[in-house]
Amino acid sequence: MNQVNKRPDEGPKRATNVSLSEALIADARDLGINISRACEDGLSAEVRRERAKRWLKENEAAFEAWNAYIEHNGLPLAKYRKF
């Protein structure tokens, strides 16, 4: 996998401290859940959501401009649409 498509969680691991509910940890252990992997998966999902949210915010003006263009001029190549 090239550098651009590399997932952030595929690199070297680093120990960190995380505070979690004792009951949640006990349940996870009883169910055989890998706590480190579950935390990593959750953090990875949260990072993706935050990046998507920021990307949408950063590009909001472009979306608004495109929508205004479409509203004023119609869809490009609309005459070729089959639906």
Biopython code that builds the backbone (N, CA, C, O; Angstrom):
import numpy as np
from Bio.PDB.StructureBuilder import StructureBuilder

atoms = [
    (1, "MET", "N", (0.849, -1.170, 0.000)),
    (1, "MET", "CA", (0.000, 0.000, 0.000)),
    (1, "MET", "C", (0.894, 1.232, 0.000)),
    (1, "MET", "O", (1.827, 1.324, 0.799)),
    (2, "ASN", "N", (0.612, 2.190, -0.902)),
    (2, "ASN", "CA", (1.465, 3.377, -0.961)),
    (2, "ASN", "C", (1.186, 4.321, 0.206)),
    (2, "ASN", "O", (0.222, 4.140, 0.949)),
    (3, "GLN", "N", (2.038, 5.326, 0.354)),
    (3, "GLN", "CA", (1.962, 6.246, 1.490)),
    (3, "GLN", "C", (0.629, 6.996, 1.540)),
    (3, "GLN", "O", (0.106, 7.239, 2.627)),
    (4, "VAL", "N", (0.071, 7.367, 0.388)),
    (4, "VAL", "CA", (-1.172, 8.124, 0.347)),
    (4, "VAL", "C", (-2.327, 7.299, 0.896)),
    (4, "VAL", "O", (-3.167, 7.823, 1.627)),
    (5, "ASN", "N", (-2.380, 6.019, 0.555)),
    (5, "ASN", "CA", (-3.485, 5.163, 0.971)),
    (5, "ASN", "C", (-3.230, 4.422, 2.268)),
    (5, "ASN", "O", (-4.065, 3.624, 2.693)),
    (6, "LYS", "N", (-2.109, 4.663, 2.900)),
    (6, "LYS", "CA", (-1.775, 3.958, 4.131)),
    (6, "LYS", "C", (-2.715, 4.379, 5.256)),
    (6, "LYS", "O", (-2.931, 5.568, 5.488)),
    (7, "ARG", "N", (-3.261, 3.406, 5.937)),
    (7, "ARG", "CA", (-4.122, 3.702, 7.080)),
    (7, "ARG", "C", (-3.264, 4.192, 8.235)),
    (7, "ARG", "O", (-2.157, 3.693, 8.437)),
    (8, "PRO", "N", (-3.762, 5.172, 9.004)),
    (8, "PRO", "CA", (-2.965, 5.706, 10.102)),
    (8, "PRO", "C", (-2.678, 4.680, 11.196)),
    (8, "PRO", "O", (-1.736, 4.857, 11.968)),
    (9, "ASP", "N", (-3.459, 3.627, 11.275)),
    (9, "ASP", "CA", (-3.257, 2.633, 12.330)),
    (9, "ASP", "C", (-2.366, 1.468, 11.893)),
    (9, "ASP", "O", (-2.279, 0.460, 12.594)),
    (10, "GLU", "N", (-1.707, 1.601, 10.740)),
    (10, "GLU", "CA", (-0.843, 0.524, 10.257)),
    (10, "GLU", "C", (0.623, 0.735, 10.596)),
    (10, "GLU", "O", (1.463, -0.089, 10.235)),
    (11, "GLY", "N", (0.938, 1.799, 11.269)),
    (11, "GLY", "CA", (2.328, 2.097, 11.599)),
    (11, "GLY", "C", (2.733, 1.437, 12.903)),
    (11, "GLY", "O", (2.013, 0.597, 13.442)),
    (12, "PRO", "N", (3.895, 1.830, 13.402)),
    (12, "PRO", "CA", (4.357, 1.280, 14.676)),
    (12, "PRO", "C", (3.399, 1.661, 15.797)),
    (12, "PRO", "O", (2.747, 2.704, 15.744)),
    (13, "LYS", "N", (3.325, 0.818, 16.797)),
    (13, "LYS", "CA", (2.429, 1.043, 17.927)),
    (13, "LYS", "C", (3.162, 1.819, 19.011)),
    (13, "LYS", "O", (4.382, 1.723, 19.144)),
    (14, "ARG", "N", (2.412, 2.581, 19.774)),
    (14, "ARG", "CA", (2.969, 3.341, 20.883)),
    (14, "ARG", "C", (2.065, 3.154, 22.086)),
    (14, "ARG", "O", (0.849, 3.313, 21.977)),
    (15, "ALA", "N", (2.633, 2.823, 23.215)),
    (15, "ALA", "CA", (1.857, 2.651, 24.441)),
    (15, "ALA", "C", (1.301, 3.995, 24.887)),
    (15, "ALA", "O", (1.967, 5.025, 24.784)),
    (16, "THR", "N", (0.074, 3.967, 25.381)),
    (16, "THR", "CA", (-0.564, 5.175, 25.888)),
    (16, "THR", "C", (-1.495, 4.792, 27.029)),
    (16, "THR", "O", (-1.873, 3.628, 27.163)),
    (17, "ASN", "N", (-1.854, 5.746, 27.829)),
    (17, "ASN", "CA", (-2.792, 5.498, 28.922)),
    (17, "ASN", "C", (-4.161, 6.001, 28.523)),
    (17, "ASN", "O", (-4.303, 7.108, 28.003)),
    (18, "VAL", "N", (-5.168, 5.179, 28.771)),
    (18, "VAL", "CA", (-6.549, 5.537, 28.481)),
    (18, "VAL", "C", (-7.366, 5.168, 29.703)),
    (18, "VAL", "O", (-7.208, 4.077, 30.250)),
    (19, "SER", "N", (-8.227, 6.057, 30.130)),
    (19, "SER", "CA", (-9.097, 5.773, 31.268)),
    (19, "SER", "C", (-10.437, 5.280, 30.755)),
    (19, "SER", "O", (-11.123, 5.971, 30.002)),
    (20, "LEU", "N", (-10.801, 4.078, 31.172)),
    (20, "LEU", "CA", (-12.053, 3.466, 30.751)),
    (20, "LEU", "C", (-12.807, 2.969, 31.979)),
    (20, "LEU", "O", (-12.211, 2.701, 33.022)),
    (21, "SER", "N", (-14.091, 2.852, 31.843)),
    (21, "SER", "CA", (-14.927, 2.340, 32.926)),
    (21, "SER", "C", (-14.503, 0.915, 33.293)),
    (21, "SER", "O", (-14.286, 0.080, 32.415)),
    (22, "GLU", "N", (-14.389, 0.647, 34.599)),
    (22, "GLU", "CA", (-14.021, -0.698, 35.053)),
    (22, "GLU", "C", (-15.030, -1.735, 34.568)),
    (22, "GLU", "O", (-14.652, -2.830, 34.153)),
    (23, "ALA", "N", (-16.313, -1.385, 34.624)),
    (23, "ALA", "CA", (-17.359, -2.324, 34.193)),
    (23, "ALA", "C", (-17.226, -2.631, 32.703)),
    (23, "ALA", "O", (-17.398, -3.773, 32.276)),
    (24, "LEU", "N", (-16.921, -1.609, 31.927)),
    (24, "LEU", "CA", (-16.766, -1.808, 30.485)),
    (24, "LEU", "C", (-15.569, -2.700, 30.192)),
    (24, "LEU", "O", (-15.642, -3.575, 29.330)),
    (25, "ILE", "N", (-14.478, -2.484, 30.899)),
    (25, "ILE", "CA", (-13.292, -3.326, 30.718)),
    (25, "ILE", "C", (-13.595, -4.765, 31.107)),
    (25, "ILE", "O", (-13.197, -5.694, 30.404)),
    (26, "ALA", "N", (-14.290, -4.955, 32.212)),
    (26, "ALA", "CA", (-14.647, -6.312, 32.657)),
    (26, "ALA", "C", (-15.522, -7.004, 31.623)),
    (26, "ALA", "O", (-15.297, -8.170, 31.300)),
    (27, "ASP", "N", (-16.519, -6.294, 31.101)),
    (27, "ASP", "CA", (-17.393, -6.884, 30.071)),
    (27, "ASP", "C", (-16.593, -7.253, 28.832)),
    (27, "ASP", "O", (-16.783, -8.329, 28.264)),
    (28, "ALA", "N", (-15.703, -6.368, 28.413)),
    (28, "ALA", "CA", (-14.889, -6.638, 27.227)),
    (28, "ALA", "C", (-14.021, -7.872, 27.431)),
    (28, "ALA", "O", (-13.916, -8.720, 26.545)),
    (29, "ARG", "N", (-13.406, -7.968, 28.591)),
    (29, "ARG", "CA", (-12.566, -9.146, 28.873)),
    (29, "ARG", "C", (-13.390, -10.418, 28.898)),
    (29, "ARG", "O", (-12.968, -11.442, 28.358)),
    (30, "ASP", "N", (-14.582, -10.366, 29.528)),
    (30, "ASP", "CA", (-15.463, -11.536, 29.578)),
    (30, "ASP", "C", (-15.861, -11.996, 28.174)),
    (30, "ASP", "O", (-16.042, -13.189, 27.928)),
    (31, "LEU", "N", (-15.991, -11.044, 27.269)),
    (31, "LEU", "CA", (-16.403, -11.356, 25.900)),
    (31, "LEU", "C", (-15.223, -11.642, 24.976)),
    (31, "LEU", "O", (-15.412, -11.938, 23.796)),
    (32, "GLY", "N", (-14.012, -11.555, 25.508)),
    (32, "GLY", "CA", (-12.823, -11.842, 24.704)),
    (32, "GLY", "C", (-12.485, -10.750, 23.706)),
    (32, "GLY", "O", (-11.856, -11.019, 22.683)),
    (33, "ILE", "N", (-12.894, -9.523, 23.989)),
    (33, "ILE", "CA", (-12.628, -8.407, 23.088)),
    (33, "ILE", "C", (-11.227, -7.875, 23.347)),
    (33, "ILE", "O", (-10.840, -7.656, 24.495)),
    (34, "ASN", "N", (-10.481, -7.671, 22.290)),
    (34, "ASN", "CA", (-9.155, -7.068, 22.386)),
    (34, "ASN", "C", (-9.358, -5.579, 22.640)),
    (34, "ASN", "O", (-9.751, -4.838, 21.738)),
    (35, "ILE", "N", (-9.092, -5.148, 23.857)),
    (35, "ILE", "CA", (-9.375, -3.772, 24.262)),
    (35, "ILE", "C", (-8.539, -2.776, 23.464)),
    (35, "ILE", "O", (-9.054, -1.743, 23.037)),
    (36, "SER", "N", (-7.280, -3.066, 23.262)),
    (36, "SER", "CA", (-6.427, -2.148, 22.495)),
    (36, "SER", "C", (-6.956, -1.977, 21.081)),
    (36, "SER", "O", (-7.040, -0.859, 20.573)),
    (37, "ARG", "N", (-7.315, -3.093, 20.444)),
    (37, "ARG", "CA", (-7.813, -3.030, 19.066)),
    (37, "ARG", "C", (-9.150, -2.300, 19.004)),
    (37, "ARG", "O", (-9.395, -1.520, 18.084)),
    (38, "ALA", "N", (-10.013, -2.557, 19.986)),
    (38, "ALA", "CA", (-11.314, -1.885, 20.007)),
    (38, "ALA", "C", (-11.137, -0.377, 20.185)),
    (38, "ALA", "O", (-11.819, 0.411, 19.530)),
    (39, "CYS", "N", (-10.226, 0.021, 21.066)),
    (39, "CYS", "CA", (-9.946, 1.451, 21.255)),
    (39, "CYS", "C", (-9.385, 2.057, 19.971)),
    (39, "CYS", "O", (-9.775, 3.154, 19.572)),
    (40, "GLU", "N", (-8.478, 1.343, 19.336)),
    (40, "GLU", "CA", (-7.877, 1.830, 18.100)),
    (40, "GLU", "C", (-8.931, 1.961, 17.001)),
    (40, "GLU", "O", (-8.945, 2.950, 16.267)),
    (41, "ASP", "N", (-9.809, 0.970, 16.887)),
    (41, "ASP", "CA", (-10.872, 1.039, 15.885)),
    (41, "ASP", "C", (-11.799, 2.225, 16.143)),
    (41, "ASP", "O", (-12.166, 2.948, 15.217)),
    (42, "GLY", "N", (-12.171, 2.418, 17.395)),
    (42, "GLY", "CA", (-13.045, 3.534, 17.744)),
    (42, "GLY", "C", (-12.390, 4.876, 17.486)),
    (42, "GLY", "O", (-13.029, 5.788, 16.961)),
    (43, "LEU", "N", (-11.126, 5.007, 17.850)),
    (43, "LEU", "CA", (-10.404, 6.261, 17.630)),
    (43, "LEU", "C", (-10.224, 6.517, 16.134)),
    (43, "LEU", "O", (-10.346, 7.653, 15.675)),
    (44, "SER", "N", (-9.938, 5.475, 15.388)),
    (44, "SER", "CA", (-9.784, 5.605, 13.943)),
    (44, "SER", "C", (-11.089, 6.084, 13.303)),
    (44, "SER", "O", (-11.072, 6.950, 12.428)),
    (45, "ALA", "N", (-12.212, 5.522, 13.739)),
    (45, "ALA", "CA", (-13.516, 5.946, 13.213)),
    (45, "ALA", "C", (-13.797, 7.401, 13.570)),
    (45, "ALA", "O", (-14.319, 8.154, 12.747)),
    (46, "GLU", "N", (-13.460, 7.794, 14.777)),
    (46, "GLU", "CA", (-13.688, 9.175, 15.207)),
    (46, "GLU", "C", (-12.811, 10.142, 14.417)),
    (46, "GLU", "O", (-13.260, 11.229, 14.055)),
    (47, "VAL", "N", (-11.571, 9.757, 14.149)),
    (47, "VAL", "CA", (-10.672, 10.593, 13.338)),
    (47, "VAL", "C", (-11.248, 10.757, 11.930)),
    (47, "VAL", "O", (-11.239, 11.862, 11.388)),
    (48, "ARG", "N", (-11.749, 9.668, 11.329)),
    (48, "ARG", "CA", (-12.348, 9.755, 9.995)),
    (48, "ARG", "C", (-13.553, 10.686, 10.002)),
    (48, "ARG", "O", (-13.701, 11.515, 9.103)),
    (49, "ARG", "N", (-14.423, 10.557, 11.018)),
    (49, "ARG", "CA", (-15.604, 11.427, 11.104)),
    (49, "ARG", "C", (-15.203, 12.896, 11.226)),
    (49, "ARG", "O", (-15.773, 13.757, 10.556)),
    (50, "GLU", "N", (-14.228, 13.178, 12.076)),
    (50, "GLU", "CA", (-13.793, 14.566, 12.275)),
    (50, "GLU", "C", (-13.156, 15.125, 11.014)),
    (50, "GLU", "O", (-13.397, 16.279, 10.658)),
    (51, "ARG", "N", (-12.339, 14.317, 10.330)),
    (51, "ARG", "CA", (-11.737, 14.788, 9.070)),
    (51, "ARG", "C", (-12.810, 15.079, 8.026)),
    (51, "ARG", "O", (-12.726, 16.077, 7.310)),
    (52, "ALA", "N", (-13.816, 14.212, 7.937)),
    (52, "ALA", "CA", (-14.906, 14.419, 6.980)),
    (52, "ALA", "C", (-15.679, 15.689, 7.328)),
    (52, "ALA", "O", (-16.022, 16.472, 6.442)),
    (53, "LYS", "N", (-15.949, 15.893, 8.603)),
    (53, "LYS", "CA", (-16.666, 17.082, 9.045)),
    (53, "LYS", "C", (-15.883, 18.346, 8.692)),
    (53, "LYS", "O", (-16.456, 19.315, 8.194)),
    (54, "ARG", "N", (-14.585, 18.336, 8.949)),
    (54, "ARG", "CA", (-13.757, 19.502, 8.637)),
    (54, "ARG", "C", (-13.647, 19.727, 7.139)),
    (54, "ARG", "O", (-13.642, 20.872, 6.688)),
    (55, "TRP", "N", (-13.559, 18.647, 6.355)),
    (55, "TRP", "CA", (-13.485, 18.770, 4.899)),
    (55, "TRP", "C", (-14.759, 19.414, 4.365)),
    (55, "TRP", "O", (-14.705, 20.296, 3.507)),
    (56, "LEU", "N", (-15.900, 18.971, 4.875)),
    (56, "LEU", "CA", (-17.165, 19.558, 4.443)),
    (56, "LEU", "C", (-17.222, 21.040, 4.780)),
    (56, "LEU", "O", (-17.671, 21.850, 3.970)),
    (57, "LYS", "N", (-16.767, 21.390, 5.977)),
    (57, "LYS", "CA", (-16.767, 22.790, 6.392)),
    (57, "LYS", "C", (-15.817, 23.615, 5.519)),
    (57, "LYS", "O", (-16.161, 24.720, 5.100)),
    (58, "GLU", "N", (-14.625, 23.079, 5.245)),
    (58, "GLU", "CA", (-13.642, 23.794, 4.426)),
    (58, "GLU", "C", (-14.129, 24.004, 2.991)),
    (58, "GLU", "O", (-13.742, 24.974, 2.340)),
    (59, "ASN", "N", (-14.962, 23.112, 2.506)),
    (59, "ASN", "CA", (-15.423, 23.168, 1.119)),
    (59, "ASN", "C", (-16.864, 23.648, 0.987)),
    (59, "ASN", "O", (-17.455, 23.575, -0.090)),
    (60, "GLU", "N", (-17.419, 24.135, 2.080)),
    (60, "GLU", "CA", (-18.808, 24.584, 2.089)),
    (60, "GLU", "C", (-19.077, 25.657, 1.037)),
    (60, "GLU", "O", (-20.104, 25.616, 0.360)),
    (61, "ALA", "N", (-18.170, 26.608, 0.896)),
    (61, "ALA", "CA", (-18.352, 27.691, -0.079)),
    (61, "ALA", "C", (-18.399, 27.145, -1.506)),
    (61, "ALA", "O", (-19.176, 27.622, -2.334)),
    (62, "ALA", "N", (-17.572, 26.154, -1.785)),
    (62, "ALA", "CA", (-17.561, 25.560, -3.133)),
    (62, "ALA", "C", (-18.883, 24.845, -3.414)),
    (62, "ALA", "O", (-19.417, 24.945, -4.519)),
    (63, "PHE", "N", (-19.415, 24.126, -2.424)),
    (63, "PHE", "CA", (-20.702, 23.451, -2.608)),
    (63, "PHE", "C", (-21.816, 24.461, -2.858)),
    (63, "PHE", "O", (-22.665, 24.269, -3.728)),
    (64, "GLU", "N", (-21.796, 25.539, -2.081)),
    (64, "GLU", "CA", (-22.820, 26.573, -2.249)),
    (64, "GLU", "C", (-22.718, 27.227, -3.617)),
    (64, "GLU", "O", (-23.734, 27.492, -4.260)),
    (65, "ALA", "N", (-21.487, 27.489, -4.067)),
    (65, "ALA", "CA", (-21.290, 28.096, -5.390)),
    (65, "ALA", "C", (-21.778, 27.158, -6.488)),
    (65, "ALA", "O", (-22.424, 27.598, -7.438)),
    (66, "TRP", "N", (-21.474, 25.875, -6.362)),
    (66, "TRP", "CA", (-21.910, 24.913, -7.378)),
    (66, "TRP", "C", (-23.431, 24.802, -7.399)),
    (66, "TRP", "O", (-24.041, 24.772, -8.468)),
    (67, "ASN", "N", (-24.041, 24.741, -6.221)),
    (67, "ASN", "CA", (-25.506, 24.669, -6.153)),
    (67, "ASN", "C", (-26.142, 25.914, -6.772)),
    (67, "ASN", "O", (-27.149, 25.816, -7.472)),
    (68, "ALA", "N", (-25.558, 27.077, -6.515)),
    (68, "ALA", "CA", (-26.079, 28.316, -7.104)),
    (68, "ALA", "C", (-25.939, 28.282, -8.627)),
    (68, "ALA", "O", (-26.843, 28.708, -9.346)),
    (69, "TYR", "N", (-24.812, 27.777, -9.115)),
    (69, "TYR", "CA", (-24.595, 27.665, -10.560)),
    (69, "TYR", "C", (-25.663, 26.766, -11.184)),
    (69, "TYR", "O", (-26.260, 27.110, -12.204)),
    (70, "ILE", "N", (-25.893, 25.613, -10.559)),
    (70, "ILE", "CA", (-26.880, 24.657, -11.077)),
    (70, "ILE", "C", (-28.272, 25.282, -11.057)),
    (70, "ILE", "O", (-29.042, 25.130, -12.006)),
    (71, "GLU", "N", (-28.585, 25.976, -9.985)),
    (71, "GLU", "CA", (-29.890, 26.619, -9.875)),
    (71, "GLU", "C", (-30.081, 27.660, -10.977)),
    (71, "GLU", "O", (-31.170, 27.790, -11.535)),
    (72, "HIS", "N", (-29.040, 28.382, -11.278)),
    (72, "HIS", "CA", (-29.124, 29.447, -12.291)),
    (72, "HIS", "C", (-29.033, 28.901, -13.713)),
    (72, "HIS", "O", (-29.766, 29.351, -14.593)),
    (73, "ASN", "N", (-28.140, 27.933, -13.951)),
    (73, "ASN", "CA", (-27.854, 27.457, -15.310)),
    (73, "ASN", "C", (-28.388, 26.070, -15.627)),
    (73, "ASN", "O", (-28.402, 25.669, -16.791)),
    (74, "GLY", "N", (-28.820, 25.342, -14.636)),
    (74, "GLY", "CA", (-29.232, 23.959, -14.852)),
    (74, "GLY", "C", (-28.026, 23.029, -14.864)),
    (74, "GLY", "O", (-26.881, 23.474, -14.782)),
    (75, "LEU", "N", (-28.293, 21.761, -14.967)),
    (75, "LEU", "CA", (-27.212, 20.774, -14.974)),
    (75, "LEU", "C", (-26.464, 20.791, -16.299)),
    (75, "LEU", "O", (-27.084, 20.825, -17.362)),
    (76, "PRO", "N", (-25.134, 20.767, -16.242)),
    (76, "PRO", "CA", (-24.375, 20.652, -17.491)),
    (76, "PRO", "C", (-24.723, 19.318, -18.171)),
    (76, "PRO", "O", (-24.878, 18.290, -17.511)),
    (77, "LEU", "N", (-24.836, 19.358, -19.446)),
    (77, "LEU", "CA", (-25.140, 18.157, -20.243)),
    (77, "LEU", "C", (-26.500, 17.541, -19.919)),
    (77, "LEU", "O", (-26.728, 16.367, -20.212)),
    (78, "ALA", "N", (-27.395, 18.306, -19.327)),
    (78, "ALA", "CA", (-28.702, 17.786, -18.934)),
    (78, "ALA", "C", (-29.467, 17.229, -20.136)),
    (78, "ALA", "O", (-30.256, 16.295, -19.996)),
    (79, "LYS", "N", (-29.234, 17.801, -21.307)),
    (79, "LYS", "CA", (-29.973, 17.335, -22.493)),
    (79, "LYS", "C", (-29.616, 15.898, -22.863)),
    (79, "LYS", "O", (-30.350, 15.254, -23.613)),
    (80, "TYR", "N", (-28.507, 15.393, -22.352)),
    (80, "TYR", "CA", (-28.096, 14.018, -22.647)),
    (80, "TYR", "C", (-28.562, 13.001, -21.599)),
    (80, "TYR", "O", (-28.336, 11.800, -21.747)),
    (81, "ARG", "N", (-29.202, 13.485, -20.558)),
    (81, "ARG", "CA", (-29.660, 12.572, -19.493)),
    (81, "ARG", "C", (-30.789, 11.683, -20.000)),
    (81, "ARG", "O", (-31.630, 12.115, -20.789)),
    (82, "LYS", "N", (-30.795, 10.452, -19.542)),
    (82, "LYS", "CA", (-31.821, 9.498, -19.978)),
    (82, "LYS", "C", (-32.884, 9.292, -18.895)),
    (82, "LYS", "O", (-33.794, 8.482, -19.070)),
    (83, "PHE", "N", (-32.776, 10.017, -17.781)),
    (83, "PHE", "CA", (-33.750, 9.844, -16.701)),
    (83, "PHE", "C", (-34.295, 11.177, -16.245)),
    (83, "PHE", "O", (-35.129, 11.227, -15.342)),
]
sb = StructureBuilder()
sb.init_structure("model")
sb.init_model(0)
sb.init_chain("A")
sb.init_seg("    ")
for serial, (resi, resn, name, xyz) in enumerate(atoms, 1):
    if name == "N":
        sb.init_residue(resn, " ", resi, " ")
    sb.init_atom(name, np.array(xyz, "f"), 0.0, 1.0, " ", f" {name:<3s}", serial, name[0])
structure = sb.get_structure()
